[in-house]
Amino acid sequence: MTRRTSDQVESPLARTRRARRVDRLLAQRYPDARCELDFTDPFTLLVATVLSAQTTDVRVNATTPGLFARYPGPAELAAAAPDELEAILQPLGFFRAKARAVTGLSQALLERFDGQVPGRLEDLVSLPGVGRKTANVVLGNAFGVPGITTDTHVLRLSRRLGYTTSEDPLVVERELGTLLPRKDWTMACHRLIFHGRRTCHARRPACGACPVAALCPSYGTGETDPARAAALLKG
């Protein structure tokens, strides 16, 4: 197959077909793609997602067992002593702001939603510290409601793959949503995130070991030698 280049004019229909083929290929490459934050219910996922800002899922997963053992629900977390909560969250960085964030959203859940995480986007984004990205993570993974999660990997790969030229998360969410069937939104984002973490890295993508290289207008941004590219793969 002729590799697609960035200067080729692509119709909306061709872009849609390419995006769906890319998603199928990524599904083959990452059959275990999933949310990599550990959670047991909508509340633990909501808190974990808020805590994941500017840190890694691995670090959040190492912190949340102790957090939820001490504060298992919104009532307990809303009443947490700031210094005790901050001590638990300190490994995540920005721990004071994160402590305020999870305390505030817990208080809002108690005051406005009887302590239950709502299953509607408009309700979730009304909670303090919860934006569309976090809301879509919770909806897609805890409630089974399809959503586009515009995290840093999805934003980067959407531009590299030529799905959008925008850096605005809301624009990317809308444009990516037009390319993929709604039922596939959540899993397609998981696959893009897996691909961004394991192959299409921000600084040095492993182009020569990429399963969608032939469909990518940004091929050549990173290492194209197959052996050297394979050495860059993670996970």
GUBA-695337 format. One line per 8 residues: their letters; for each residue z negated, y negated, x negated of N, C-alpha, C, O. Coordinates in Angstrom, 3 decimals. Each point is the difference from the previous one (the first is absolute). Last residue first. Layout:
// GUBA-695337
A	Z,Y,X,Z,Y,X,Z,Y,X,Z,Y,X ~ ...;
// end
This chain:
// GUBA-695337
GKLLAAAR	-27.127,1.254,-5.689,-0.417,0.805,1.152,0.758,1.303,0.151,-0.262,0.762,0.931 ~ 2.745,-4.591,-3.569,-1.437,0.158,0.177,-0.270,0.895,1.196,0.801,0.074,0.932 ~ 3.477,-1.383,-4.776,-0.447,0.399,1.337,-1.511,0.195,0.011,-0.589,0.446,-0.985 ~ 3.405,-1.466,-2.899,-0.668,-1.117,0.660,-0.571,0.371,1.366,-0.772,-0.762,0.582 ~ 3.429,3.696,-3.383,-1.301,-0.204,-0.654,-0.788,-1.138,0.644,-1.207,-0.112,-0.213 ~ 5.658,1.081,1.548,-0.903,1.037,0.483,-1.405,-0.169,-0.581,-0.998,0.310,0.650 ~ 4.501,-3.108,-2.186,-0.448,-0.379,1.346,-1.003,1.029,0.544,-0.986,-0.368,0.639 ~ 3.092,1.234,-4.750,-0.980,-1.072,-0.162,-0.548,-0.449,1.360,-1.177,-0.341,0.122;
APDTEGTG	4.566,3.586,-0.062,-1.189,0.535,-0.683,-1.069,-1.071,-0.126,-1.168,0.244,0.303 ~ 5.415,-1.480,1.612,-0.767,0.948,0.820,-1.270,0.492,-0.655,-1.036,0.080,0.660 ~ 3.280,-4.957,-1.323,0.105,1.297,-0.671,-0.874,1.012,0.744,-1.191,-0.248,0.188 ~ 1.222,-4.375,1.044,1.036,0.831,0.615,0.180,1.351,-0.693,0.575,0.918,0.585 ~ -4.534,-5.102,0.274,0.513,0.995,-0.929,1.008,0.923,0.694,-0.322,0.624,1.011 ~ -0.251,-5.206,1.506,-0.925,0.701,-0.885,0.713,0.987,-0.898,1.202,-0.122,-0.237 ~ 1.227,-2.585,3.187,-1.112,-0.916,-0.246,-0.976,0.605,-0.992,-0.617,-0.703,-0.801 ~ 4.416,2.990,2.658,0.171,-0.599,-1.315,-1.063,-1.039,-0.303,-0.084,-0.494,-1.124;
YSPCLAAV	1.405,1.444,6.158,0.019,1.011,-1.064,0.303,-0.677,-1.337,0.904,-0.830,-0.093 ~ -1.206,-1.118,4.652,-0.767,-0.471,-1.158,-0.050,1.029,-1.114,-0.755,-0.160,-0.959 ~ 2.819,0.819,5.332,0.726,-1.087,-0.666,-0.714,-0.534,-1.234,0.579,-0.771,-0.765 ~ -0.651,5.855,3.127,-0.825,-1.181,-0.302,0.794,-1.080,-0.728,0.533,0.256,-1.081 ~ 0.581,4.435,2.422,0.007,-0.857,1.179,-0.679,-1.340,-0.251,-0.148,-0.808,0.917 ~ 0.425,4.409,-4.128,1.387,-0.214,0.419,0.114,-0.946,1.184,1.085,-0.503,0.292 ~ -5.389,1.890,-1.983,0.699,-0.880,-0.943,1.414,-0.335,0.462,0.457,-1.133,-0.156 ~ -4.387,3.817,2.005,0.885,-0.852,0.791,0.785,-0.955,-0.889,0.469,-1.038,0.468;
PCAGCAPR	-3.749,4.228,-2.137,0.816,0.786,0.925,0.973,-0.839,0.820,0.913,0.549,0.616 ~ -2.879,-1.381,-5.780,-0.186,-0.437,1.384,0.902,0.781,0.948,1.198,0.112,-0.257 ~ -1.840,-0.402,-4.762,-0.624,1.146,0.653,-0.211,-0.270,1.488,-0.844,0.632,0.637 ~ 2.731,-3.877,-3.666,0.705,1.230,-0.353,-0.588,1.252,0.600,0.593,1.073,-0.111 ~ -2.603,-5.478,0.655,1.290,0.105,0.692,0.712,1.325,-0.267,0.637,0.558,0.893 ~ -5.568,-2.557,-1.159,0.625,1.174,-0.626,1.337,0.281,0.672,0.152,1.005,0.695 ~ -2.998,-5.896,-1.362,0.358,1.103,0.890,0.741,1.110,-0.732,0.741,-0.246,-0.952 ~ -4.024,-3.793,-0.441,0.993,0.852,-0.650,0.335,1.189,0.888,-0.511,1.100,-0.214;
RAHCTRRG	-2.302,-4.772,1.750,0.461,-0.513,-1.293,1.103,0.835,-0.626,0.918,-0.546,-0.611 ~ -2.849,1.664,4.961,0.291,-1.431,0.006,0.625,-0.454,-1.317,0.975,-0.751,0.006 ~ -0.215,5.831,1.682,-1.110,-0.856,-0.403,0.431,-1.468,-0.067,1.181,-0.321,-0.131 ~ 0.488,4.949,2.184,0.597,-1.340,-0.035,-1.077,-1.037,-0.313,-0.354,-0.831,0.838 ~ -1.036,5.463,-0.755,1.321,-0.068,-0.640,0.504,-1.428,-0.175,0.345,-0.405,-1.111 ~ -4.742,1.659,3.046,0.306,1.130,-0.859,1.302,-0.145,-0.786,0.125,0.565,-1.087 ~ -1.988,-3.777,4.358,-1.095,0.344,-0.906,0.412,1.034,-1.045,-0.546,0.011,-1.103 ~ 3.600,-1.414,4.494,-0.362,-1.149,-0.820,-1.089,0.311,-1.004,-0.006,-0.537,-1.108;
HFILRHCA	1.276,3.817,4.266,1.094,-0.215,-0.954,-0.322,-1.165,-0.936,0.279,0.062,-1.197 ~ -3.254,0.851,4.734,-0.036,1.090,-0.980,1.052,-0.230,-1.083,-0.271,0.177,-1.188 ~ 0.384,-3.148,4.753,-1.183,-0.239,-0.823,-0.140,1.090,-1.062,-0.282,-0.302,-1.160 ~ 3.688,0.786,4.343,0.304,-1.117,-0.895,-1.177,-0.285,-0.928,0.196,-0.277,-1.184 ~ -0.861,3.488,4.506,0.929,0.504,-1.029,0.401,-1.108,-0.971,0.118,0.245,-1.201 ~ -2.852,-1.335,4.889,-0.732,0.864,-0.931,0.926,0.473,-1.120,-0.390,0.035,-1.167 ~ 2.385,-2.415,4.624,-0.773,-0.874,-0.884,-0.837,0.816,-0.983,-0.118,-0.371,-1.168 ~ 2.495,2.693,4.438,0.957,-0.620,-0.924,-0.724,-0.920,-0.969,0.343,-0.053,-1.181;
MTWDKRPL	-2.811,2.013,4.693,0.277,0.933,-1.087,0.991,-0.582,-0.995,-0.118,0.256,-1.198 ~ -0.921,-2.874,5.023,-1.205,0.254,-0.791,0.291,0.892,-1.191,-0.387,-0.316,-1.125 ~ 3.979,-0.652,4.227,-0.476,-1.157,-0.765,-1.179,0.333,-0.908,0.018,-0.324,-1.188 ~ 2.766,3.043,4.481,-0.097,0.314,-1.427,-0.668,-1.101,-0.818,-0.185,0.163,-1.206 ~ 1.188,-0.398,5.974,-0.869,1.165,-0.167,-0.243,0.332,-1.469,-0.973,0.680,-0.328 ~ 4.066,-4.137,1.635,-1.400,-0.386,0.147,-0.948,1.169,-0.255,-1.061,-0.184,-0.596 ~ 5.834,-0.057,-1.853,-0.498,0.296,1.347,-1.496,-0.295,0.090,-0.746,0.265,-0.943 ~ 3.633,-3.077,-2.566,-0.547,1.346,0.155,-0.448,0.233,1.430,-0.439,-0.937,0.666;
LTGLEREV	2.307,-3.262,-2.219,0.800,0.991,-0.720,-0.429,1.440,0.292,0.800,0.925,-0.136 ~ -2.965,-5.015,1.774,1.315,0.138,0.643,0.836,1.109,-0.636,0.959,0.478,0.606 ~ -5.281,-1.679,-2.342,-0.118,0.655,1.298,1.318,0.177,0.718,0.150,0.917,0.807 ~ -0.479,-3.343,-4.863,-0.113,1.431,-0.257,-0.085,0.768,1.314,0.526,1.106,0.122 ~ -0.498,-5.761,0.180,1.299,0.486,-0.461,-0.039,1.493,-0.298,0.952,0.717,0.311 ~ -4.985,-2.939,1.062,1.006,-0.046,1.055,1.313,0.625,-0.457,0.601,0.781,0.737 ~ -4.070,-1.218,-3.891,-0.412,0.926,1.064,1.070,0.072,1.088,0.361,1.085,0.455 ~ 0.197,-4.286,-3.816,0.288,1.351,-0.492,-0.373,1.035,1.055,0.743,0.957,0.219;
VLPDESTT	-1.852,-5.395,0.712,1.457,0.169,0.027,0.372,1.416,-0.452,0.846,0.651,0.613 ~ -5.342,-1.848,-0.897,0.388,0.089,1.404,1.501,0.195,0.143,0.448,0.754,0.864 ~ -2.349,-1.420,-5.236,-0.323,1.306,0.591,0.437,0.149,1.447,0.428,1.080,0.407 ~ 1.951,-4.093,-4.223,-0.923,-0.228,1.105,-0.312,1.335,0.681,0.911,0.629,0.538 ~ 2.310,-1.460,-4.056,-1.316,0.347,-0.510,-1.078,-0.195,1.057,-1.181,0.236,-0.256 ~ 6.902,0.818,0.462,-1.170,-0.822,0.273,-1.242,0.521,-0.709,-0.125,1.198,-0.253 ~ 4.694,0.609,0.682,-0.118,-0.896,-1.150,-1.268,-0.836,0.105,-0.273,-0.836,-0.862 ~ 1.856,6.050,2.750,-0.346,-1.372,0.305,0.060,-0.811,-1.285,-0.034,0.557,-1.097;
YGLRRSLR	1.305,3.951,1.102,-0.248,-0.055,1.437,-0.264,-1.430,0.452,0.222,-0.337,1.163 ~ 0.698,2.361,-5.733,0.957,-0.852,0.692,-0.166,-0.017,1.503,0.946,-0.310,0.724 ~ -3.548,2.462,-4.430,0.962,0.843,0.703,1.006,-0.817,0.810,0.906,0.561,0.617 ~ -4.418,-2.721,-2.968,0.791,0.743,-0.977,1.082,0.846,0.666,1.102,0.149,-0.526 ~ -4.201,-2.496,3.274,0.925,-0.908,-0.682,0.883,0.762,-0.984,1.206,-0.236,-0.056 ~ -4.489,2.655,2.280,0.929,-0.494,1.018,0.997,-0.973,-0.606,1.164,-0.027,0.399 ~ -4.726,1.672,-3.050,1.090,0.960,0.160,1.002,-0.446,1.063,1.190,0.294,-0.116 ~ -5.071,-2.977,-0.658,0.821,0.080,-1.213,1.200,0.908,0.209,1.126,-0.366,-0.338;
LVHTDTTI	-4.311,0.024,3.843,0.697,-1.269,-0.195,0.947,0.076,-1.195,1.149,-0.432,0.088 ~ -3.926,4.112,0.732,1.025,-0.104,1.038,0.789,-1.298,-0.160,1.221,-0.005,0.156 ~ -4.910,0.616,-2.992,1.072,0.934,-0.330,1.143,-0.077,1.012,1.171,0.001,-0.380 ~ -5.133,-2.612,1.034,0.777,-0.485,-1.146,1.156,0.915,-0.365,1.051,-0.471,-0.436 ~ -2.496,0.702,5.493,-0.821,-0.146,-1.202,0.913,-0.363,-1.170,1.211,-0.139,0.171 ~ -0.648,0.556,5.097,0.661,-0.769,-1.059,-0.959,-0.224,-1.169,-0.402,-1.129,-0.281 ~ 1.230,4.629,4.590,-1.070,-0.494,-0.865,0.615,-0.703,-1.195,0.539,0.650,-0.896 ~ 0.921,0.786,6.184,0.514,-0.276,-1.338,-1.123,-0.629,-0.819,-0.496,-1.074,0.339;
GPVGFANG	0.113,4.614,4.075,-0.063,-1.361,-0.506,0.574,-0.091,-1.394,0.010,0.981,-0.743 ~ -1.275,2.494,5.493,0.866,-0.333,-1.140,-0.112,-1.461,-0.403,-0.083,-0.891,0.846 ~ -3.776,3.966,1.297,0.907,-1.035,0.497,0.889,-0.444,-1.164,-0.520,-0.534,-0.980 ~ -3.350,3.733,1.020,1.332,0.555,0.211,0.990,-0.983,0.590,0.988,0.408,0.611 ~ -5.811,-0.874,-2.082,0.347,0.037,1.423,1.376,0.584,0.275,0.354,0.204,1.161 ~ -2.299,-0.678,-5.589,-1.163,0.397,0.804,0.329,0.144,1.480,-0.685,0.719,0.727 ~ 4.010,-2.007,-4.022,-0.678,1.172,-0.552,-1.200,0.470,0.805,-0.368,1.173,-0.067 ~ 3.255,-5.042,1.195,0.875,1.109,-0.348,-0.735,1.270,-0.365,0.455,1.101,0.311;
LVVNATKR	-2.833,-5.191,0.696,0.740,0.489,1.165,0.795,1.252,-0.334,-0.024,0.977,0.749 ~ -2.229,-3.173,-4.273,-0.935,0.631,0.935,0.737,0.580,1.198,-0.270,1.130,0.408 ~ 2.791,-3.553,-3.541,-0.553,1.187,-0.658,-0.898,0.752,0.981,0.102,1.219,0.135 ~ 1.551,-5.363,1.251,1.011,1.058,0.088,-0.438,1.273,-0.715,0.363,1.097,0.424 ~ -3.156,-4.926,-0.647,0.079,0.492,1.378,1.002,1.143,0.126,-0.263,0.991,0.682 ~ -0.086,-3.263,-4.815,-1.167,0.849,0.253,0.060,0.599,1.398,-0.292,1.182,0.186 ~ 3.655,-4.259,-1.199,0.107,1.166,-0.881,-1.145,0.971,0.258,0.225,1.192,0.209 ~ -0.196,-5.371,2.050,0.942,0.979,0.558,0.113,1.242,-0.876,0.127,1.112,0.514;
GVGPLSVL	-4.685,-3.671,-1.077,1.350,-0.488,0.238,0.888,1.116,0.518,-0.469,1.104,0.278 ~ -5.098,-2.409,-0.831,0.978,1.047,0.314,1.346,-0.646,0.328,0.129,-0.726,0.986 ~ -4.414,-1.594,-1.902,0.451,0.708,-1.193,1.026,1.080,0.235,0.360,0.721,-0.931 ~ -3.169,-2.086,5.125,-0.006,-0.762,-1.255,0.418,0.866,-1.188,-0.500,1.110,-0.184 ~ 2.385,-0.133,5.145,-1.226,0.233,-0.757,0.043,-0.788,-1.309,1.069,-0.122,-0.599 ~ 2.584,0.387,3.694,-0.973,-1.017,0.397,-1.323,0.163,-0.740,-0.852,-0.887,0.043 ~ 4.553,3.941,-0.411,0.203,-1.195,-0.832,-0.916,-1.145,0.413,-0.080,-1.008,-0.702 ~ -0.055,5.095,3.188,-0.387,0.234,-1.391,0.130,-1.264,-0.833,-0.896,-0.324,-0.779;
DELRGPVQ	2.393,0.303,5.276,-1.453,0.021,-0.093,-0.459,0.169,-1.446,-0.954,-0.647,-0.434 ~ 5.551,0.782,1.433,-0.492,-1.342,0.272,-1.528,-0.071,-0.060,-0.559,-1.042,-0.343 ~ 2.778,5.270,-0.185,0.238,-0.905,-1.122,-0.632,-1.366,0.245,-0.657,-0.551,-0.884 ~ -1.401,4.990,3.100,1.137,-0.893,0.217,0.102,-0.988,-1.148,-1.012,-0.490,-0.501 ~ -2.538,3.864,1.431,1.248,0.664,-0.349,1.234,-0.827,0.284,1.094,0.543,0.160 ~ -6.693,-1.465,-1.574,1.043,-0.041,1.033,1.300,0.623,-0.489,0.284,0.020,-1.198 ~ -5.497,1.143,-0.166,1.203,-0.601,-0.574,1.098,0.008,1.057,0.334,1.066,0.517 ~ -5.674,-1.277,0.673,1.145,0.896,-0.158,1.184,-0.748,-0.612,0.260,-1.153,0.346;
GDFRELLA	-4.651,-0.679,1.087,-0.142,0.807,-1.202,1.140,0.961,-0.259,-0.076,0.816,-0.918 ~ -0.040,-4.036,4.576,-1.033,1.025,0.187,-0.125,0.944,-1.192,-0.341,1.172,0.160 ~ 3.103,-5.245,0.074,0.646,1.268,0.334,-0.998,1.154,0.126,0.365,1.161,-0.183 ~ -1.483,-5.868,-0.869,1.178,-0.127,0.859,0.610,1.316,0.442,0.754,0.036,0.973 ~ -4.820,-0.631,-3.806,-0.051,-1.083,0.977,1.149,0.043,0.998,-0.175,-0.366,1.162 ~ -0.145,3.508,-4.823,-1.150,0.159,0.890,0.030,-1.027,1.130,-0.284,0.328,1.152 ~ 3.569,-0.592,-4.526,0.186,1.232,0.777,-1.132,0.182,1.006,0.235,0.390,1.144 ~ -0.574,-3.924,-4.207,0.993,-0.284,1.037,0.266,1.235,0.861,0.178,-0.115,1.213;
QSLGTVAR	-3.029,0.561,-4.939,-0.644,-0.828,1.022,0.971,-0.296,1.144,-0.388,0.017,1.168 ~ 2.127,2.197,-4.866,-0.928,0.886,0.719,-0.715,-0.758,1.112,-0.163,0.513,1.107 ~ 2.936,-2.889,-4.061,0.801,0.775,0.951,-0.868,0.968,0.786,0.293,0.289,1.161 ~ -2.431,-2.908,-4.482,0.550,-0.824,1.077,0.813,0.790,0.992,-0.126,-0.207,1.207 ~ -1.531,2.347,-5.097,-1.110,-0.357,0.884,0.517,-0.790,1.199,-0.397,0.253,1.138 ~ 3.427,0.789,-4.511,-0.299,1.200,0.792,-1.204,-0.227,0.911,-0.087,0.603,1.069 ~ 1.419,-4.207,-3.923,1.101,0.398,0.881,-0.375,1.192,0.875,0.215,-0.028,1.211 ~ -3.185,-1.581,-4.604,0.055,-0.902,1.155,1.054,0.442,0.999,-0.203,-0.087,1.211;
AKARFFGL	-0.015,2.458,-5.207,-1.216,0.253,0.774,-0.026,-0.891,1.243,-0.331,0.460,1.093 ~ 3.730,-1.170,-4.193,0.233,1.224,0.770,-1.214,0.365,0.838,0.142,0.498,1.117 ~ -0.421,-4.180,-4.040,0.937,-0.300,1.087,0.235,1.233,0.867,0.099,-0.101,1.223 ~ -2.731,0.708,-5.025,-0.695,-0.896,0.928,0.896,-0.324,1.198,-0.446,0.040,1.147 ~ 2.168,2.591,-4.733,-0.925,0.730,0.862,-0.743,-0.907,0.970,-0.343,0.436,1.099 ~ 4.206,-0.412,-4.575,-0.094,-0.937,1.125,-1.023,0.504,1.022,0.190,-0.142,1.208 ~ 0.743,4.113,-4.133,0.396,-1.366,-0.294,-0.046,-0.864,1.252,0.114,0.510,1.115 ~ -1.410,4.239,-1.645,1.310,-0.320,0.569,0.509,-1.379,-0.397,1.165,-0.323,0.232;
PQLIAELE	-5.575,2.375,-1.329,1.103,0.592,-0.772,1.389,-0.392,0.488,0.982,0.198,-0.715 ~ -5.041,-1.732,3.083,0.280,-0.664,-1.270,1.136,0.648,-0.790,0.776,-0.733,-0.614 ~ -3.067,1.934,4.996,1.415,-0.394,-0.083,0.390,-0.598,-1.351,1.178,-0.284,-0.220 ~ -5.706,1.644,1.268,0.852,1.166,0.250,1.472,-0.338,-0.252,0.749,0.816,-0.536 ~ -3.886,-4.296,0.254,-0.217,0.941,-1.103,0.877,1.243,0.156,0.526,0.521,-0.984 ~ -0.612,-3.764,4.442,0.759,-0.460,-1.169,-0.156,0.956,-1.177,0.951,0.220,-0.750 ~ -3.536,0.555,4.618,1.416,0.279,0.249,0.850,-0.405,-1.202,0.906,0.733,-0.397 ~ -5.478,-1.773,0.272,0.177,1.456,-0.053,1.465,0.373,0.183,0.519,0.868,-0.702;
DPAAAALE	-1.754,-5.409,1.119,-0.130,0.435,-1.387,0.188,1.504,-0.139,0.566,0.461,-0.992 ~ -0.430,-2.487,5.413,1.115,-0.375,-0.878,-0.120,0.536,-1.420,0.985,0.483,-0.557 ~ -2.945,2.008,4.889,-0.492,-1.061,-0.878,1.097,-0.332,-1.013,0.517,0.905,-0.655 ~ 0.661,1.155,5.563,-0.263,0.303,-1.406,-0.551,-1.215,-0.739,0.444,-1.128,0.218 ~ 1.101,1.890,4.536,-1.379,-0.374,-0.316,-0.348,0.200,-1.471,-1.161,-0.139,-0.387 ~ 5.440,1.270,2.215,-0.218,-1.389,0.416,-1.384,-0.489,-0.396,-0.201,-1.190,-0.245 ~ 1.366,5.717,-0.423,0.651,-0.867,-0.983,-0.201,-1.470,0.346,-0.142,-0.838,-0.891 ~ -1.534,4.152,3.841,-0.712,0.049,-1.279,0.605,-0.965,-1.020,-0.716,-0.666,-0.748;
APGPYRAF	2.863,1.131,4.906,-1.340,-0.548,0.216,-0.776,-0.063,-1.311,-0.652,-1.000,-0.299 ~ 5.029,3.010,0.411,-0.009,-1.464,0.000,-1.384,-0.598,0.212,-0.289,-1.070,-0.536 ~ 0.373,5.925,-1.683,0.753,-0.623,1.081,-0.108,-1.499,-0.021,-0.676,-0.562,-0.862 ~ -1.382,3.572,-2.469,1.003,0.876,0.624,0.839,-0.644,1.095,1.054,0.534,0.347 ~ -3.980,-1.696,-4.867,0.343,-0.779,1.188,1.098,0.751,0.770,1.179,-0.302,-0.179 ~ -3.075,2.401,-3.614,-1.049,-1.006,0.216,0.232,-0.774,1.292,-0.956,-0.336,0.699 ~ 4.096,3.529,-2.036,-1.260,0.737,0.084,-1.150,-0.963,0.316,-0.928,0.334,0.736 ~ 5.185,-2.068,-1.588,-0.148,0.489,1.369,-1.209,0.917,0.166,-0.477,0.196,1.117;
LGPTTANV	1.431,-2.050,-5.440,-0.077,-1.096,0.968,-0.290,0.529,1.402,-0.894,-0.494,0.687 ~ 1.722,3.535,-4.231,-1.328,-0.588,-0.075,-0.194,-1.107,1.016,-1.082,-0.152,0.566 ~ 5.395,2.069,-0.816,-0.997,1.007,0.418,-1.433,-0.532,-0.040,-0.769,0.224,0.935 ~ 4.493,-3.057,-2.457,-0.310,0.082,1.429,-0.945,1.139,0.386,-0.736,-0.172,0.971 ~ 2.523,-0.754,-5.546,-1.077,-0.885,0.457,-0.416,0.262,1.445,-1.182,-0.096,0.331 ~ 4.842,2.268,-2.695,-1.214,0.333,-0.745,-1.210,-0.778,0.510,-1.142,0.393,-0.234 ~ 5.466,-1.201,2.008,-0.439,1.335,0.401,-1.256,0.447,-0.749,-0.770,0.816,0.506 ~ 2.827,-4.921,-1.701,-0.592,-0.102,1.339,-0.551,1.357,0.440,-1.103,0.083,0.539;
RVDTTQAS	3.460,-0.213,-4.557,-1.299,-0.650,-0.153,-0.701,-0.156,1.352,-1.216,0.161,0.101 ~ 5.578,1.580,-0.132,-0.893,0.923,-0.700,-1.395,-0.593,-0.112,-0.994,0.687,0.237 ~ 4.521,-3.310,1.464,-0.528,0.936,0.990,-0.984,0.975,-0.644,-0.988,0.395,0.619 ~ 1.557,-5.198,-2.923,0.761,1.219,0.230,-0.641,0.854,1.086,-1.203,-0.081,0.246 ~ 1.224,-5.494,-0.621,-0.563,1.109,-0.769,0.807,1.241,0.350,0.974,-0.091,0.747 ~ -0.380,-4.224,1.427,-0.129,-0.319,-1.427,-0.796,1.044,-0.781,-0.670,-0.317,-0.983 ~ 0.200,1.134,5.990,0.690,-1.189,-0.514,-0.335,-0.211,-1.469,-1.169,-0.032,-0.384 ~ -0.751,3.425,3.369,1.034,0.380,-0.968,0.765,-1.195,-0.564,0.803,0.162,-0.919;
LVTAVLLT	-4.289,-0.190,4.455,-0.550,0.076,-1.360,1.080,0.257,-1.051,-0.220,-0.267,-1.182 ~ 1.372,0.245,5.785,-0.436,-1.339,-0.381,-0.508,-0.003,-1.440,0.279,-0.929,-0.758 ~ 0.766,5.086,2.546,1.219,-0.783,-0.203,-0.339,-1.435,-0.399,0.642,-0.557,-0.891 ~ -4.155,3.498,2.045,0.605,0.389,-1.272,1.239,-0.826,-0.299,0.236,-0.373,-1.149 ~ -2.348,-0.213,5.341,-0.810,-0.540,-1.092,0.633,0.322,-1.353,0.082,-0.866,-0.871 ~ 2.005,2.705,4.654,0.072,-1.464,0.042,-0.770,-0.614,-1.164,0.512,-0.881,-0.690 ~ -0.788,5.534,1.330,1.306,-0.400,-0.534,0.125,-1.518,-0.031,0.507,-0.564,-0.970 ~ -4.347,2.422,2.884,-0.035,0.205,-1.449,1.351,-0.355,-0.625,0.046,-0.463,-1.140;
FPDTFDLE	-0.357,0.167,5.854,-0.889,-0.963,-0.653,0.007,0.178,-1.516,0.117,-0.980,-0.736 ~ 2.383,4.025,3.564,0.589,-1.333,-0.122,-0.889,-1.004,-0.736,0.507,-0.840,-0.743 ~ -1.349,5.818,-0.675,0.194,-0.576,1.335,0.574,-1.409,-0.168,0.106,-0.491,-1.124 ~ -0.923,3.267,-2.649,-0.337,1.002,1.013,0.239,-0.486,1.415,0.051,0.804,0.930 ~ 1.897,-1.694,-6.431,-0.662,-0.529,1.201,-0.265,1.140,0.977,0.625,1.058,-0.070 ~ 1.698,-2.705,-5.187,-0.767,1.011,0.725,-0.691,-0.649,1.199,-0.575,-1.082,-0.116 ~ 5.288,-0.415,-2.372,-1.391,-0.382,0.210,-0.694,1.102,0.799,0.531,0.464,1.009 ~ 4.148,-0.447,-1.971,-0.817,0.511,-1.104,-1.429,-0.533,0.019,-0.770,0.245,-0.929;
CRADPYRQ	4.999,0.977,4.566,-0.940,-1.057,-0.364,-0.932,0.550,-1.066,-0.614,1.049,0.195 ~ 5.213,1.338,-0.225,-1.046,-0.218,0.995,-0.762,-1.260,-0.388,0.248,-0.589,-1.052 ~ 3.782,4.584,-0.670,-0.285,-1.430,0.160,-0.962,-0.215,1.166,0.142,0.612,1.058 ~ 1.917,3.558,-3.024,-1.427,-0.184,0.269,-0.369,-1.467,0.178,-1.182,-0.342,-0.039 ~ 5.625,1.887,-1.105,-0.345,0.642,1.277,-1.458,-0.167,0.382,-0.363,0.204,1.158 ~ 3.947,-2.466,-4.486,-1.443,-0.151,0.220,-0.398,0.630,1.338,-0.361,-0.720,0.931 ~ 4.878,1.040,-2.517,-0.684,-0.208,-1.271,-1.522,-0.011,0.177,-0.733,0.501,-0.853 ~ 3.567,-0.223,4.645,0.142,1.229,-0.796,-0.786,-0.118,-1.296,-0.615,0.970,-0.444;
ALLRDVRR	0.823,-4.714,3.182,-0.796,1.023,0.686,0.078,1.328,-0.746,-0.973,0.752,-0.042 ~ 3.654,-4.322,-1.387,-1.389,-0.196,-0.410,-0.921,1.011,0.685,-1.012,0.405,-0.572 ~ 5.513,-0.421,1.827,-0.124,0.464,-1.382,-1.431,-0.163,-0.517,-0.510,0.859,-0.719 ~ 1.540,-2.536,5.005,0.086,1.475,0.006,-0.171,0.555,-1.416,-0.677,1.009,-0.196 ~ 0.880,-5.693,0.706,-1.252,0.530,0.532,0.013,1.526,0.023,-1.017,0.627,-0.298 ~ 4.964,-2.845,-0.982,-1.041,-0.177,-1.017,-1.312,0.605,0.491,-0.681,0.699,-0.750 ~ 4.128,-0.891,3.832,0.237,1.065,-0.990,-1.028,-0.086,-1.125,-0.509,1.022,-0.460 ~ 0.415,-4.342,3.683,-0.460,1.259,0.587,0.272,1.179,-0.941,-0.757,0.971,-0.028;
ARRTRALP	2.267,-5.279,-1.210,-1.468,0.004,0.055,-0.524,1.326,0.545,-1.005,0.519,-0.484 ~ 5.672,-1.228,0.494,-0.505,0.201,-1.358,-1.527,0.077,0.007,-0.584,0.862,-0.658 ~ 2.758,-1.874,4.696,0.255,1.389,-0.385,-0.550,0.297,-1.389,-0.553,1.074,-0.238 ~ 0.292,-5.515,1.731,-0.860,0.867,0.804,0.182,1.459,-0.391,-0.979,0.723,-0.180 ~ 3.842,-3.855,-1.754,-1.354,-0.156,-0.541,-0.977,0.900,0.759,-0.872,0.625,-0.604 ~ 5.275,-0.880,2.148,-0.048,0.745,-1.263,-1.396,-0.087,-0.612,-0.492,0.975,-0.569 ~ 1.301,-3.503,4.440,0.022,1.430,0.319,-0.102,0.837,-1.265,-0.720,0.998,-0.027 ~ 1.049,-5.727,-0.421,-1.292,0.419,0.554,-0.049,1.490,0.317,-1.024,0.646,-0.227;
SEVQDSTR	4.373,-2.026,-3.630,-0.151,-0.344,1.407,-1.388,0.416,0.489,-0.638,0.859,-0.608 ~ 2.203,-2.311,-4.472,-0.441,1.122,0.824,-0.180,-0.468,1.442,-0.667,-1.001,0.260 ~ 3.001,-0.251,-5.461,-0.310,-0.517,1.322,-0.296,1.192,0.912,0.769,0.960,0.056 ~ -1.487,-1.197,-5.537,0.803,0.536,1.081,-0.457,-0.591,1.324,-1.198,-0.110,0.262 ~ -0.822,-0.608,-4.651,1.000,-0.969,0.421,0.924,0.531,1.086,0.936,-0.689,0.405 ~ -4.554,3.202,-2.593,-0.568,-1.107,0.770,1.048,-0.978,0.490,-0.279,-0.779,0.912 ~ 1.295,6.115,-1.593,-0.365,-1.137,-0.853,-0.396,-1.176,0.880,0.343,-0.060,1.181 ~ 0.020,5.886,-0.887,0.114,-1.292,0.654,-0.450,-1.114,-0.933,-1.013,0.144,-0.684;
RTM	3.284,4.650,-0.739,-1.285,-0.679,0.134,0.208,-1.382,0.602,0.901,-0.741,-0.393 ~ 2.102,5.219,1.209,0.008,-1.269,-0.711,-1.313,-0.730,0.239,-0.431,-0.174,1.140 ~ 0.974,5.644,-1.102,0.000,-1.200,0.840,0.000,-1.249,-0.874,-0.649,-0.054,-1.045;
// end
